[in-house]
Amino acid sequence: MEQENKPKYYAEEIEKDTRYRQEYLDGANRFFYEQYNKAAQDRDQFITPEQYKANPEYYREALKKMLGFPLNLPIETPILSEKTFVAQDGDVNIYRMQLTFFGYLKYYGIYFERVDATKDTPFVLSFHGGWGTPELVSSIIMDGGNYLHQTRRMNERGANVFAPQLMLWDVTTFGNAYDRIHVDGKMRQLDGSMTALEVYLLMGCISYFIEAGIAPEDRVGVVGLSYGGMYAVHLAAVDTRIKACYSCSWFNRAFDHSWGDWSYRNAAKTFTSVETAAMIAPRPLFIAMGDNDNLFDSKVTEEEYQRLVPYYRVFGAEDQCKLRIFPGVHEQDKEDYGFDFLIQHL
């Protein structure tokens, strides 16, 4: 009886409504890019090279406000809660370290200290990218993968290196399940972002190493690949204790890659990748991108770089900003130009 009374509604093939969904998508995409072009006009009013040169700290504070909480708090110097010797590898001693923030947040990284280190030895932070770890970027596992021995190449140039763990590791490979977008959502409900939280933690790490007499305050640099390249630029933009920055396989047009965890409120009208990198000027900045990168278009990198150069030119420091398009994919540059540039300016 129930089967006989079941209503029969009109039905049709899925394909009949495909056009409507596509036209909605096409219209939405057109709307996004028309609004982005309008936002670019607002951005040109918000910041120019001349305005930045006249008041860099105003813009630095505006960038911190965009990224959000906890960058509005005083930077806390963490407490060293664990330092474990791992091995001596050639002329480097390797330590695992945990630095405790807020009394409970144990931040983790691996410290590579040259056996001949002195109080004047340059200090570099080495950032991994998406799905990475300090072990991977430092060639302890998987022979370094596409990082091509990033951390150790800085060791070889005479630097002590700290490789911190960002909340970006591959859960399938490394375990410790999390959802970065979900966590970023929690931070946004607190008027912040994961970028802001991790930049805050990294700034605290720098404070620890300087106050411990390990990092000379005038010889601190950063290098990063992919997401790590993003963090290298953002940290150097916010923290003027960074004296030189090398960002590989990240610098591109932000609106083309509007991933949830690196898209910030009103960014199109204020700080895209270009304006964020401009906050480093006139300090040395080296940008690299593979000509066959499978995530980012190197031609767009070149276009955006041309928007960045005037921020260095206005300081008479155009030679402090370099771009290299290298033959390669989404990987660290096999050649040493960026590493040599970084150590030269430390």
Secondary structure, 3 states (H helix, E strand, C coil): CHHHHCCCCCCCCHHHHHHHHHHHHHHHHHHHHHHHHHHHHHHHHHCCHHHHHHCHHHHHHHHHHHHCECCCCCCCCCEEEEEEEEEEECCEEEEEEEEEECCCEEEEEEEEEECCCCCCCCEEEEECCCECCHHHHCCCCHHHHHHCCHHHHHHCCCCEEEEECCCCECHHHHCCCCCHHHHHHHHHHCCECHHHHHHHHHHHHHHHHHHCCCCCCCCEEEEEECHHHHHHHHHHHHCCCEEEEEEECCCCCHHHHCCHHHCCCCHHHCCCHHHHHHCCCCCCEEEEEECCCCCCCHHHHHHHHHHHHHHHHCCCCHHHEEEEEECCCCCCCCCCHHHHHHHHCC
